[in-house]
């Protein structure tokens, strides 16, 4: 394992393995990385139905993180579902203390596809502190509209892009469906068109995209190359079969 690069996912456990920790680990492995994981929630779900979410205590999450850093050199982390912005802030602050150079990719999962909401009342000032400490946030069009409800999409993008890089997923777009956009260097826009003419829906595709982006950053690709590679990998996953559970292919 001396030549292996490590990467961390902090996310929930999905029994179907389509999303969450196990999906992230499969994505990491496909990129030639060794994935370690911290569990934030145990969910009761399959690929079509979400029934329950049991949150892991914040201190247990932090303890899981600390024990991994005692053993492994971790340059990049992907963060998925988490109970609240306050818990998320504690997590990213701890990560920065353990490795001040760590790159943090956050997938701001607000609601499961089946309709289950992960966040209720939130302190947006706390979330702004989180944005200042992360390197990428990967919302879809529905999520970005709900992150700052008092702002429209353009205002939200401009506001977040002043703090961190934004990979805006285009799967929920009404216009130019499937076109992704990346905002970086304050507000430079990078358009990423679909790779295939048709893609099949997949449970956990958002998790796969964010973990693929984290993987490409861990492999030291430039920001633009990392984003284009992420798009290609995600569409390969979407088109791996016609079911809701995709397959991961080695790079």
Secondary structure, 3 states (H helix, E strand, C coil): CCCCCEEEEEEEECCCCCCHHHHHHHHHHHCCCEEEEEEEEEEEECCCCEEEEEECCHHHHHHHHHHHHCCCCEEEEEECCCCCHHHHHHHHHHHHHHCCCCEEEECCCCECCCCCECCCCCCHHHHHHHHHHCCEECCEHHHHHHHCCCCCHHHHHHHHHCCCEEEEECCCCCCCCCCEEEEECCCEEEEECCCCCCCCCCCCHHHHHHHHHHHHHHCCCCHHHHHHHHHHHHHHHHCCCCCCCCCCCCC
